């Protein structure tokens, strides 16, 4: 049971700017710029902190996928 509890705690639903930028393979500054301009992934605000839900990062990537050249 101890192992399961540890695994459940390691699941992250929200990522901060550095972790989200790394997940998207971009710099933190590039991600901040996209969010500032309203073209980035949806943010989740808790208090004065900004997070990104993993599902919102996935949706952001899906929205920017392009079909390959034929």
PyMOL commands that set and color helices and strands:
alter all, ss='L'
color gray80, all
select helices_A, chain A and resi 2-10+17-23+28-36+54-63
alter helices_A, ss='H'
color red, helices_A
select strands_A, chain A and resi 14-15+44-46+49-53
alter strands_A, ss='S'
color yellow, strands_A
deselect
rebuild
show_as cartoon
